[in-house]
């Protein structure tokens, strides 16, 4: 596979992340020319300075990792992240609202999509597929599409399991072609990354991007 690096969003979102971890991720992103880096909002300004001359998307998270903060809070987080320099926003949708059969998740996502698109930024929505049954996955994908999001993302990495091949395939069947899929959560090897892409993923969120690229380079000398 050519240009595997351009599928990868190299990630540092673990609870103990510190400045050195952020610097390492940024340096590795530059080395491998990854599509993006996904980091906590606290570090967006620093990363923006570091990446200003590189073709690397700066991604951060909103409502992370549980998604049950108030919409007003997510709106503020989104606007602040864009102000600080984020190019793409990965928001955890209101799983609690969805599970409670409320219409609010769609309203919330539509608000955030409008904010992002007014600033020419991308909105990716983490639906936490590990918590969804088949019918819920179908409905979640329809809600995201109707709300005008750009990508649907599988996982935060904090649930009991992350991206699954069968789930990616099913999401690709459900979602229209203009809505991308970001596979994330537990993707640590080259074989996993290639399988996710073959299943329909447009982006790979992983903290092992450098290891995946080392394996890819060994395979393609």
C-alpha positions in Angstrom: 0.0 0.0 0.0 1.4 3.4 -1.0 1.3 6.4 1.3 0.2 4.5 4.4 1.6 7.4 6.4 -1.2 9.6 5.0 -3.8 7.5 6.6 -2.3 7.8 10.1 -3.3 10.2 12.8 -0.5 9.7 15.4 -2.0 10.0 18.8 -1.1 10.9 22.4 -4.2 10.9 24.5 -3.3 8.6 27.4 -4.0 9.9 31.0 -0.3 10.4 31.9 0.6 12.3 28.7 3.2 15.0 29.4 5.2 17.5 27.4 7.9 15.0 26.4 5.2 12.6 25.1 3.7 15.4 23.0 7.1 16.4 21.7 7.9 12.8 20.7 4.6 12.5 18.8 5.2 15.8 17.0 8.8 14.7 16.1 7.6 11.3 14.8 4.8 13.0 12.8 7.3 15.2 11.1 9.7 12.3 10.4 7.0 10.1 8.8 4.8 12.9 7.3 1.7 11.6 9.0 -1.7 12.9 7.9 -2.2 14.3 11.4 -1.5 14.3 15.1 -4.3 13.9 17.7 -3.4 15.5 21.1 -5.2 17.0 24.1 -6.6 20.5 23.8 -4.0 21.7 26.4 -1.2 21.2 23.9 -2.8 22.6 20.7 -1.1 26.0 20.8 2.4 24.4 21.2 1.7 21.9 18.4 0.4 24.6 16.1 3.8 26.4 16.5 5.7 23.2 15.9 3.7 22.1 12.8 3.1 25.5 11.1 5.4 24.6 8.1 4.3 21.0 7.8 1.4 19.4 5.9 0.2 17.7 9.1 -3.4 18.2 10.4 -3.7 19.2 14.0 -6.4 17.2 15.6 -7.8 17.6 19.2 -10.6 16.2 21.2 -13.9 17.6 22.6 -16.0 16.1 25.4 -13.3 13.4 25.8 -13.5 10.6 26.7 -17.0 10.0 28.0 -19.0 12.6 26.0 -21.5 13.5 28.7 -20.5 17.1 29.3 -23.1 19.7 28.4 -23.5 20.9 24.8 -22.6 24.4 25.9 -19.3 23.1 27.2 -18.6 21.2 24.0 -19.4 24.3 22.0 -16.9 26.3 24.1 -14.2 23.6 23.8 -14.7 23.5 20.0 -14.4 27.2 19.5 -11.4 27.5 21.9 -9.6 24.6 20.1 -10.2 26.2 16.7 -8.9 29.5 18.1 -5.8 27.8 19.4 -5.1 26.3 16.0 -6.9 23.0 15.6 -7.7 21.8 12.1 -10.0 18.9 13.1 -12.1 18.2 16.1 -12.8 14.7 17.4 -15.9 15.0 19.6 -17.3 12.3 21.8 -21.0 12.4 21.1 -23.6 12.2 23.9 -23.7 8.5 24.4 -25.9 9.0 27.5 -28.4 11.0 25.4 -28.4 8.4 22.7 -28.8 5.5 25.1 -31.7 7.5 26.6 -33.5 7.7 23.2 -33.3 11.5 23.1 -33.0 13.5 20.0 -30.4 15.7 21.6 -27.3 14.0 20.2 -28.3 15.0 16.6 -29.0 18.6 17.7 -25.7 18.8 19.5 -23.7 17.4 16.5 -25.4 19.7 14.1 -24.4 22.7 16.3 -20.8 21.5 16.4 -20.7 20.8 12.7 -21.9 24.3 11.9 -19.2 25.8 14.1 -16.5 23.7 12.5 -17.6 24.3 8.9 -18.0 28.0 9.4 -14.3 28.0 10.2 -13.5 25.5 7.5 -12.5 22.8 10.0 -13.5 19.1 10.0 -15.7 17.4 12.6 -15.2 13.8 13.5 -17.6 12.1 15.9 -16.6 9.3 18.2 -19.6 7.0 18.7 -17.8 4.4 20.9 -18.8 1.4 18.8 -18.0 -1.0 21.7 -21.1 0.2 23.5 -23.5 -0.2 20.5 -25.6 -3.0 19.4 -26.1 -3.6 15.6 -29.3 -1.5 15.4 -27.7 1.2 17.5 -24.7 1.4 15.2 -27.1 1.8 12.2 -28.9 4.6 14.0 -25.7 6.3 15.2 -24.4 6.4 11.6 -27.6 7.9 10.3 -27.7 10.5 13.1 -24.1 11.6 12.3 -24.8 11.8 8.6 -28.0 13.8 9.1 -26.1 16.2 11.4 -23.6 16.9 8.7 -20.4 15.5 10.3 -17.3 14.8 8.2 -16.1 11.5 9.8 -17.5 8.9 12.1 -14.8 7.5 14.5 -15.1 4.2 16.2 -13.5 4.6 19.6 -11.9 6.7 22.3 -9.5 3.9 23.3 -11.1 4.0 26.8 -13.8 1.4 26.3 -13.2 -2.4 26.7 -12.4 -2.8 23.0 -11.6 -0.5 20.1 -12.0 -0.8 16.3 -13.1 -4.1 14.8 -12.9 -5.1 11.2 -16.5 -6.2 11.0 -17.7 -2.9 12.5 -15.7 -0.9 10.0 -17.1 -2.9 7.1 -20.6 -2.4 8.4 -20.1 1.4 8.9 -18.9 1.6 5.3 -22.0 0.0 4.2 -24.2 2.3 6.2 -22.5 5.7 5.7 -22.6 7.7 2.5 -19.3 8.0 0.6 -18.8 11.7 1.6 -18.7 10.7 5.3 -15.3 9.2 6.2 -14.4 6.6 8.8 -11.7 6.9 11.4 -10.7 3.6 12.9 -9.2 3.9 16.4 -8.6 2.0 19.6 -6.2 -0.9 19.9 -4.6 -0.5 16.4 -0.9 -1.3 17.1 0.4 -3.3 14.1 0.9 -2.9 10.4 -1.4 -5.9 9.7 -4.2 -4.3 11.8 -3.8 -0.9 10.0 -3.8 -2.4 6.6 -6.8 -4.6 7.4 -8.8 -1.5 8.7 -8.0 0.4 5.5 -9.1 -2.6 3.4 -12.3 -2.8 5.4 -13.1 0.9 4.6 -11.3 3.1 7.0 -10.1 6.5 5.7 -8.0 7.4 8.8 -6.2 5.3 11.4 -6.0 6.8 14.9 -3.1 5.1 16.7 -0.4 5.8 19.3 1.8 3.3 17.4 2.1 5.1 14.2 5.9 5.1 14.3 6.0 1.4 14.9 3.5 0.7 12.1 5.7 2.8 9.7 8.9 1.0 10.8 7.2 -2.3 10.0 5.9 -0.9 6.7 9.4 0.3 5.7 10.9 -3.1 6.6 8.2 -4.7 4.4 8.8 -2.2 1.5 12.6 -1.5 1.5 
